[in-house]
Amino acid sequence: MASVPGTSERAKLSAPAAAPAAAATAPAVATETAAASTVAPAAVAQTAAVPGSESGANVRRGLPRVAGGEPWPPAGTVPALQGASSRSASPSSLDDRGGASASPSSPDHRTVEADLVPVPASAVAVPAVADLDAPLPWTRTVWNGRAPRHITAAPESGRRRPTWTQAIAVLLGAAALGLIAGAAVAFVRTLLSFPFMQDFLTAFPGHYEPAIAVEPGFSPWIGWQHFFNMFLMVLIIRSGLQVRTEKRPTVFWTPRGNAKGKISLNLWFHQSLDILWLVNGVIFVVLLFVTGHWVRIVPTSWEVFPNALSAALQYVSFDWPHENGWNNYNSLQQLAYFATVFLAAPLAAITGFRMSGLWPKNAEKLSKAYPVEWARALHFPIMLYFVAFIIAHVALVMLTGFLANLNHMFAAQDAVTWTGFWVFIGALVVIAIGWVAARPLVLAPIAKAFGKVSGR
């Protein structure tokens, strides 16, 4: 049969045109598939969450959350997005040209679109998931034994007692001291009213005549020494308490050529004051013996002890002994001054030297014979003695002729005038200035002249 003219030619011409059309159709199908996968993500999630889904992988199960329960999570739980991602982005669903694969094992685009139809929520069985924020249940396995029930809780270190409680405690303490002092005064006054005590006071009035004659009055150097001693003693007590209470020093001093000798700036100040105080004390003792005034504070007769007892009883009874400090101290004053100058001061120096960096480190035998623990046990009580002496000394100065005593100590004259008082006020101002200036801002430049000052 003869072929129709032009038919084959038309077929040949249409074949090249069909190829581009087919190529354009495949991307369109893939685009539709991707659009369908993005339009219905909720449906994919719901379909993937169904237990036993063929496309989803089960989640690995672990230990149970409840004692005796099943492993967690429940059986059949699958990741919500795993099916959707694997179905929409699986490389096996696309052929080499980017189109849908036509293999029998994978559904075509029409099957995928059918699978992506939204499923009602009521038709999907989603397992109940426990609240992850809720604490896990636990069973108590440990109980308090016998010992913990009898242990008292330690008091809180930072807790302070109420102010009114402290005020009541202070008032009760003051009242107790007042009662004790009143009872002591009443007892001593009753004791001194007996005839045998009257004879005792007659035999030992509270003072005795020294065996060695001494010129009456006070030289000006004694007044200056008294002021320097008072100034240094106040600052020594202040710096000593700072050294004793400070836990974390902020400023340090290191001597030149001895890096291991680093100490806190407060300790350097305390030791420097000690050295000045010792120098002042040595000058005082030398002048005391050179001028012959040592007889005033050094006992020269055994009568000093019964006279000291007599003076003490008279002080307690408020019927005080006769005061004549310009010429002679009473026996109680003499013993107190002697103990302060020749006993307490040397002990303070010896114990302080043992605890300071000036003590030789290589003197093992000497350190063993004089342990540092002994020095620490004595140094603080000696300071307490000085505090008690100062309080008693100032009180008696005020109560036994205030203006006359201040003239003796600060004006070197035996008269009842205001000269010694104003000199005393000036001395207090200088001491107050020294007290305020005793801080790192002022001490650091002075300490730098003798060593290195650092923050750590």
C-alpha positions as CSV (number, residue, x, y, z in Angstrom):
1,M,0.0,0.0,0.0
2,A,1.4,3.3,-0.9
3,S,2.2,5.5,1.9
4,V,0.6,8.8,2.2
5,P,3.0,11.4,1.1
6,G,4.3,13.7,4.0
7,T,3.3,11.4,6.9
8,S,6.7,10.2,7.8
9,E,8.1,13.6,7.4
10,R,5.5,14.9,9.8
11,A,6.4,12.2,12.3
12,K,10.1,13.0,12.1
13,L,9.3,16.7,12.7
14,S,7.1,16.0,15.7
15,A,9.6,13.7,17.5
16,P,12.0,16.5,18.4
17,A,9.1,18.6,19.6
18,A,7.8,15.9,21.9
19,A,11.1,15.4,23.6
20,P,11.1,18.9,25.1
21,A,7.5,18.6,26.1
22,A,8.2,15.4,28.0
23,A,11.2,17.0,29.6
24,A,9.0,19.9,30.7
25,T,6.3,17.6,32.1
26,A,8.6,15.7,34.5
27,P,9.7,18.8,36.5
28,A,6.1,19.9,36.7
29,V,5.1,16.6,38.2
30,A,8.0,16.9,40.7
31,T,7.0,20.4,41.5
32,E,3.4,19.3,42.2
33,T,4.7,16.5,44.4
34,A,6.9,18.9,46.4
35,A,4.0,21.3,46.8
36,A,1.8,18.6,48.0
37,S,4.3,17.6,50.6
38,T,4.6,21.1,51.9
39,V,0.9,21.9,51.9
40,A,0.0,19.0,54.2
41,P,2.8,18.7,56.9
42,A,0.2,18.1,59.6
43,A,-1.2,15.2,57.8
44,V,2.2,13.7,57.3
45,A,3.0,14.2,61.0
46,Q,-0.3,12.5,62.0
47,T,0.2,9.7,59.6
48,A,3.8,9.1,60.9
49,A,2.8,9.2,64.5
50,V,0.4,6.2,64.1
51,P,1.9,3.2,65.9
52,G,3.0,0.5,63.6
53,S,3.4,2.8,60.6
54,E,5.4,1.3,57.8
55,S,7.2,4.4,56.9
56,G,8.2,5.5,60.5
57,A,11.0,4.0,62.6
58,N,10.3,3.2,66.3
59,V,12.0,5.3,69.0
60,R,14.6,3.5,71.1
61,R,13.1,2.7,74.5
62,G,15.0,3.1,77.8
63,L,14.5,2.6,81.5
64,P,11.0,3.0,83.0
65,R,10.0,6.3,84.6
66,V,8.0,4.5,87.3
67,A,9.2,1.7,89.5
68,G,7.8,-1.6,88.0
69,G,6.5,0.1,84.9
70,E,7.2,-0.4,81.2
71,P,10.3,1.0,79.4
72,W,9.9,4.6,78.3
73,P,8.6,5.8,75.8
74,P,5.6,3.5,75.2
75,A,5.8,0.8,72.5
76,G,5.1,2.0,69.0
77,T,6.1,5.6,69.4
78,V,7.8,7.0,66.3
79,P,9.3,10.4,65.6
80,A,6.7,12.9,64.3
81,L,8.7,14.3,61.5
82,Q,10.7,11.3,60.4
83,G,8.1,9.9,58.0
84,A,7.4,13.3,56.3
85,S,11.1,14.0,55.8
86,S,11.9,10.6,54.5
87,R,8.9,10.5,52.2
88,S,9.3,14.0,50.8
89,A,13.1,14.2,50.6
90,S,14.1,10.6,49.9
91,P,16.5,10.5,46.9
92,S,15.1,7.2,45.8
93,S,11.8,8.9,44.9
94,L,13.4,10.9,42.2
95,D,15.0,9.7,39.1
96,D,18.3,10.8,37.5
97,R,16.6,13.6,35.7
98,G,14.9,15.1,38.8
99,G,11.5,13.5,38.0
100,A,9.5,10.9,39.8
101,S,10.9,7.4,39.7
102,A,8.8,4.9,37.9
103,S,10.3,1.8,39.7
104,P,7.7,-0.7,40.9
105,S,9.1,-0.6,44.5
106,S,8.4,3.1,44.9
107,P,4.9,4.7,44.5
108,D,4.4,7.2,41.7
109,H,3.5,10.8,42.2
110,R,-0.2,10.0,42.2
111,T,0.3,7.5,45.1
112,V,2.3,10.0,47.1
113,E,-0.4,12.6,46.6
114,A,-3.0,10.1,47.7
115,D,-1.0,9.4,50.9
116,L,-0.8,13.1,51.7
117,V,-4.5,13.5,52.0
118,P,-5.2,14.9,55.5
119,V,-6.4,12.4,58.1
120,P,-8.9,13.5,60.7
121,A,-7.4,13.8,64.2
122,S,-10.1,11.5,65.7
123,A,-9.0,8.7,63.4
124,V,-5.3,8.8,64.6
125,A,-4.3,6.9,67.8
126,V,-1.5,9.0,69.3
127,P,0.0,7.5,72.5
128,A,-0.2,9.7,75.7
129,V,3.1,11.4,76.5
130,A,4.0,12.3,80.1
131,D,4.9,15.9,81.0
132,L,8.7,16.1,80.8
133,D,8.9,19.0,83.3
134,A,7.3,16.9,86.1
135,P,9.8,15.5,88.6
136,L,10.4,11.8,88.6
137,P,8.7,9.8,91.3
138,W,11.1,8.4,93.9
139,T,11.0,6.0,96.8
140,R,12.6,6.9,100.1
141,T,15.3,4.4,101.0
142,V,17.3,6.3,103.7
143,W,16.0,7.4,107.1
144,N,17.7,9.3,110.0
145,G,19.4,7.0,112.4
146,R,19.7,7.5,116.2
147,A,22.7,9.8,116.2
148,P,21.3,12.6,113.9
149,R,18.3,13.1,116.2
150,H,20.7,14.1,119.0
151,I,22.8,16.5,117.0
152,T,22.0,20.2,117.6
153,A,22.0,22.5,114.6
154,A,25.0,24.9,114.5
155,P,24.0,28.5,115.0
156,E,24.1,30.8,112.0
157,S,27.4,32.7,112.0
158,G,26.0,35.8,110.3
159,R,22.9,36.1,112.5
160,R,22.9,39.0,115.0
161,R,21.0,39.3,118.2
162,P,18.4,42.0,118.3
163,T,19.5,45.4,119.6
164,W,17.1,45.3,122.5
165,T,18.5,42.0,123.7
166,Q,22.0,43.5,123.7
167,A,20.8,46.6,125.5
168,I,19.2,44.5,128.2
169,A,22.4,42.4,128.6
170,V,24.5,45.5,129.0
171,L,22.1,47.0,131.6
172,L,22.0,43.8,133.5
173,G,25.8,43.5,133.5
174,A,26.2,47.1,134.6
175,A,23.6,46.5,137.4
176,A,25.5,43.4,138.5
177,L,28.8,45.3,138.6
178,G,27.1,48.1,140.6
179,L,25.8,45.7,143.1
180,I,29.2,44.0,143.5
181,A,31.0,47.4,143.9
182,G,28.4,48.6,146.4
183,A,28.7,45.4,148.4
184,A,32.5,45.7,148.4
185,V,32.4,49.3,149.6
186,A,30.0,48.4,152.4
187,F,32.1,45.4,153.5
188,V,35.4,47.4,153.5
189,R,33.9,50.3,155.4
190,T,32.5,47.9,158.0
191,L,35.9,46.2,158.2
192,L,37.8,49.5,158.7
193,S,35.4,50.5,161.5
194,F,36.9,47.8,163.8
195,P,39.5,48.9,166.3
196,F,42.2,46.5,165.1
197,M,41.9,47.9,161.5
198,Q,42.1,51.4,162.9
199,D,45.4,50.5,164.5
200,F,46.5,49.0,161.2
201,L,45.8,52.3,159.4
202,T,47.6,54.2,162.0
203,A,50.7,52.0,161.7
204,F,50.6,51.9,157.9
205,P,48.9,55.1,156.5
206,G,49.5,54.1,152.9
207,H,52.9,55.5,152.2
208,Y,56.4,55.5,153.8
209,E,59.4,57.8,153.7
210,P,62.0,56.6,151.2
211,A,65.4,55.6,152.5
212,I,67.1,57.8,149.9
213,A,66.2,61.5,149.7
214,V,64.8,62.6,146.4
215,E,64.3,66.2,145.1
216,P,60.5,67.0,145.0
217,G,58.7,67.9,141.8
218,F,58.9,66.7,138.3
219,S,61.5,67.8,135.6
220,P,60.2,68.8,132.2
221,W,61.7,65.7,130.6
222,I,59.3,63.6,132.6
223,G,56.4,65.4,131.1
224,W,57.7,64.9,127.6
225,Q,58.4,61.3,128.2
226,H,54.9,60.9,129.7
227,F,53.3,62.4,126.5
228,F,55.4,60.3,124.1
229,N,54.6,57.1,126.1
230,M,50.9,57.9,126.1
231,F,50.9,58.7,122.3
232,L,52.8,55.5,121.4
233,M,50.8,53.3,123.8
234,V,47.4,54.3,122.4
235,L,48.6,53.6,118.8
236,I,50.3,50.4,119.8
237,I,47.1,49.1,121.3
238,R,45.1,50.1,118.3
239,S,47.4,48.5,115.8
240,G,47.8,45.4,117.9
241,L,44.1,44.9,117.9
242,Q,44.0,45.4,114.1
243,V,46.7,42.8,113.7
244,R,44.9,40.4,115.9
245,T,41.5,40.7,114.2
246,E,42.5,41.2,110.5
247,K,42.0,38.0,108.4
248,R,42.9,39.1,104.9
249,P,45.3,42.0,104.8
250,T,45.1,44.2,101.7
251,V,48.5,46.0,101.9
252,F,51.8,44.4,102.6
253,W,55.3,45.5,103.4
254,T,58.5,43.7,102.3
255,P,62.0,44.6,103.7
256,R,64.7,45.3,101.2
257,G,66.8,42.2,100.3
258,N,64.4,39.8,102.1
259,A,61.5,38.8,100.0
260,K,60.5,36.1,102.5
261,G,60.0,38.7,105.2
262,K,56.7,40.1,103.8
263,I,54.2,41.1,106.5
264,S,51.0,43.1,106.5
265,L,51.3,46.9,106.7
266,N,49.4,46.9,110.0
267,L,52.0,44.5,111.5
268,W,54.8,46.7,110.2
269,F,53.2,49.7,111.8
270,H,52.7,47.9,115.1
271,Q,56.3,46.7,115.2
272,S,57.6,50.2,114.2
273,L,55.7,51.7,117.1
274,D,57.1,49.0,119.4
275,I,60.6,50.0,118.4
276,L,59.9,53.7,119.0
277,W,58.2,52.9,122.3
278,L,61.3,50.8,123.4
279,V,63.6,53.7,122.5
280,N,61.5,56.1,124.5
281,G,61.4,53.7,127.4
282,V,65.2,53.2,127.4
283,I,65.7,57.0,127.5
284,F,63.2,57.3,130.3
285,V,64.9,54.6,132.4
286,V,68.4,56.1,131.8
287,L,67.2,59.6,132.8
288,L,65.3,58.1,135.8
289,F,68.5,56.7,137.3
290,V,70.7,59.6,136.3
291,T,68.5,62.2,138.0
292,G,67.8,60.0,141.0
293,H,64.0,60.0,140.4
294,W,64.0,56.2,140.4
295,V,63.4,56.3,144.1
296,R,59.9,57.4,143.4
297,I,58.8,54.2,141.6
298,V,61.3,51.6,142.9
299,P,60.4,50.3,146.4
300,T,63.2,50.7,149.0
301,S,61.6,49.1,152.0
302,W,59.4,46.1,152.8
303,E,56.9,48.5,154.3
304,V,55.7,49.1,150.8
305,F,53.5,45.9,150.9
306,P,51.4,46.7,154.1
307,N,51.2,50.3,153.1
308,A,49.9,49.3,149.6
309,L,47.2,47.1,151.3
310,S,46.2,50.0,153.5
311,A,46.0,52.4,150.5
312,A,43.9,49.8,148.5
313,L,41.4,49.5,151.4
314,Q,41.2,53.2,151.7
315,Y,40.5,53.6,148.0
316,V,37.7,50.9,148.1
317,S,36.1,52.6,151.2
318,F,36.1,56.0,149.4
319,D,38.0,57.4,152.3
320,W,41.0,57.9,150.2
321,P,44.6,58.3,151.5
322,H,46.4,61.6,151.5
323,E,47.7,62.5,148.0
324,N,51.1,64.2,147.7
325,G,52.4,63.1,144.3
326,W,54.6,66.1,144.0
327,N,56.9,64.8,146.8
328,N,56.1,61.1,147.1
329,Y,53.8,58.5,145.7
330,N,51.8,56.2,148.0
331,S,52.8,52.6,148.1
332,L,50.1,51.3,145.9
333,Q,51.0,53.8,143.2
334,Q,54.7,52.9,143.6
335,L,54.1,49.2,143.1
336,A,51.8,49.8,140.1
337,Y,54.4,52.1,138.4
338,F,57.2,49.7,139.2
339,A,55.3,46.7,137.8
340,T,54.4,48.7,134.6
341,V,57.9,50.0,133.9
342,F,60.1,47.1,135.0
343,L,57.9,44.0,134.6
344,A,55.1,44.5,132.1
345,A,57.1,46.6,129.6
346,P,60.0,44.2,129.3
347,L,57.6,41.2,129.0
348,A,55.8,43.0,126.2
349,A,59.0,43.6,124.5
350,I,60.3,40.1,124.9
351,T,57.2,38.4,123.7
352,G,56.7,40.8,120.8
353,F,60.3,40.3,119.7
354,R,59.7,36.5,119.8
355,M,56.7,36.8,117.5
356,S,58.3,39.3,115.1
357,G,60.4,38.8,112.0
358,L,63.4,40.0,113.9
359,W,63.7,36.7,115.7
360,P,66.6,34.6,114.2
361,K,65.2,31.8,112.1
362,N,68.2,29.5,112.4
363,A,68.4,29.6,116.2
364,E,66.8,26.2,116.7
365,K,68.0,25.7,120.3
366,L,66.9,29.1,121.3
367,S,63.5,28.7,119.6
368,K,63.0,25.4,121.3
369,A,63.9,26.9,124.7
370,Y,61.5,29.8,124.2
371,P,58.6,28.5,122.0
372,V,56.5,31.1,120.1
373,E,53.4,29.6,121.7
374,W,54.6,31.0,125.1
375,A,55.0,34.4,123.6
376,R,51.5,34.4,122.0
377,A,50.0,33.2,125.3
378,L,51.5,36.1,127.2
379,H,51.5,39.0,124.8
380,F,47.8,39.6,124.7
381,P,47.2,39.4,128.5
382,I,50.0,41.9,128.9
383,M,48.2,44.3,126.6
384,L,45.1,43.8,128.6
385,Y,47.1,44.8,131.7
386,F,48.2,48.0,130.0
387,V,44.6,48.8,129.2
388,A,43.5,48.2,132.8
389,F,46.4,50.3,134.1
390,I,45.5,53.2,131.8
391,I,41.8,53.1,132.8
392,A,42.6,53.1,136.5
393,H,45.4,55.7,136.1
394,V,43.1,58.2,134.2
395,A,40.2,57.6,136.7
396,L,42.4,58.3,139.7
397,V,43.9,61.4,138.0
398,M,40.4,62.8,137.6
399,L,39.1,61.8,141.0
400,T,42.1,62.8,143.2
401,G,42.7,66.5,142.2
402,F,42.2,66.8,138.5
403,L,43.9,70.2,137.8
404,A,46.7,69.6,140.3
405,N,47.6,66.2,138.8
406,L,47.5,67.6,135.2
407,N,49.8,70.4,136.2
408,H,52.2,67.8,137.7
409,M,52.3,65.7,134.6
410,F,52.0,68.3,131.7
411,A,53.1,71.6,133.2
412,A,55.8,70.5,135.7
413,Q,54.4,72.9,138.4
414,D,52.7,72.3,141.8
415,A,49.7,74.6,141.4
416,V,46.0,74.4,140.8
417,T,45.7,76.2,137.5
418,W,44.4,75.4,134.0
419,T,47.8,75.3,132.3
420,G,48.2,71.5,132.6
421,F,44.6,71.0,131.5
422,W,45.1,72.8,128.2
423,V,48.4,71.1,127.5
424,F,46.5,67.8,128.2
425,I,43.8,68.8,125.7
426,G,46.5,69.6,123.1
427,A,48.0,66.1,123.7
428,L,44.6,64.5,123.2
429,V,44.2,66.3,119.9
430,V,47.6,65.1,118.7
431,I,46.7,61.5,119.7
432,A,43.4,61.8,117.8
433,I,45.2,63.0,114.7
434,G,47.6,60.0,115.0
435,W,44.6,57.7,115.4
436,V,42.9,59.0,112.3
437,A,46.1,59.1,110.2
438,A,47.0,55.5,111.0
439,R,45.7,54.1,107.7
440,P,47.3,52.7,104.6
441,L,46.9,56.0,102.6
442,V,49.2,57.7,105.1
443,L,51.3,54.8,106.3
444,A,52.3,53.5,102.8
445,P,54.5,56.4,101.8
446,I,56.3,56.2,105.2
447,A,56.7,52.4,104.8
448,K,58.2,52.8,101.3
449,A,61.2,54.6,102.8
450,F,62.1,51.4,104.6
451,G,61.0,48.7,102.2
452,K,58.5,47.7,99.4
453,V,54.8,48.3,99.7
454,S,52.5,46.1,97.6
455,G,48.9,45.1,97.3
456,R,49.7,41.3,97.5
